[in-house]
């Protein structure tokens, strides 16, 4: 009985260590994702402000439409690139979070 209790304690300790490691990974990755989103939001706001300032200085409708079209295209491309980057960060987060548990799952098979 003592041997079983010691085994149970060891397994519990290992599981807690894995959970702590996993939570640490989630915390670091979530912080990196939050920083990336904040940086993108700041850049997006600055770009839209600059585009609006240019738009106010325009003398013709044609030039205004051209500036608006350029801004819309660059904003869309920037958004798609940022969404892809953040998606990749979430994928890496999932892989890193799962990694500590791979050995345990391999033992279970």
Buried (B, 14 or more C-beta within 10 A) or exposed (E): EEEEEEEEEEEEEEEEEBEEBBEEBBEEBEEEBEEBEEEBEEEBEEBEEEBEEBEEEBEEEEEBEEBBEEBEEEBEEBEEEBEEEBEEBEEBBEEBBEEBBEEEEEEEE
